[in-house]
Amino acid sequence: VLLQVTIENAKEADRIFDILMGDEVLPRKKFIQTYAKKVKNLDI
C-alpha cells in the first residue's frame, strides 16, 4: 500500500523516516518494539 505524504503529515513522516533509517539504533529498536504487535502486513 502506498501512502501519499501531505503537508499536514510531512513533519511526522520525516520524524518516522529518521527513526527507521537513521544512524541511531536505540530509537529504531524502541519504535519496532512499540508497534510490532500492530503490524498487519509485513514485507520482508
CYANA upper distance limits for C-alpha pairs under 8 A (distance plus 0.5 A):
  5 VAL  CA      9 ASN  CA      6.74
  5 VAL  CA     10 ALA  CA      6.31
  5 VAL  CA     13 ALA  CA      7.78
  6 THR  CA     10 ALA  CA      6.22
  7 ILE  CA     11 LYS  CA      8.23
  9 ASN  CA     13 ALA  CA      6.61
 10 ALA  CA     14 ASP  CA      6.55
 11 LYS  CA     15 ARG  CA      6.76
 12 GLU  CA     16 ILE  CA      6.75
 13 ALA  CA     17 PHE  CA      6.52
 14 ASP  CA     18 ASP  CA      6.62
 15 ARG  CA     19 ILE  CA      6.84
 16 ILE  CA     20 LEU  CA      6.67
 17 PHE  CA     21 MET  CA      6.24
 17 PHE  CA     22 GLY  CA      8.02
 18 ASP  CA     22 GLY  CA      5.39
 19 ILE  CA     24 GLU  CA      8.11
 19 ILE  CA     27 PRO  CA      6.39
 19 ILE  CA     28 ARG  CA      5.81
 19 ILE  CA     31 PHE  CA      8.13
 20 LEU  CA     27 PRO  CA      8.44
 20 LEU  CA     28 ARG  CA      5.77
 20 LEU  CA     31 PHE  CA      8.46
 21 MET  CA     28 ARG  CA      8.50
 24 GLU  CA     28 ARG  CA      7.61
 25 VAL  CA     29 LYS  CA      6.60
 26 LEU  CA     30 LYS  CA      6.66
 27 PRO  CA     31 PHE  CA      6.62
 28 ARG  CA     32 ILE  CA      6.69
 29 LYS  CA     33 GLN  CA      6.62
 30 LYS  CA     34 THR  CA      6.50
 31 PHE  CA     35 TYR  CA      6.73
 32 ILE  CA     36 ALA  CA      5.93
 35 TYR  CA     39 VAL  CA      7.32
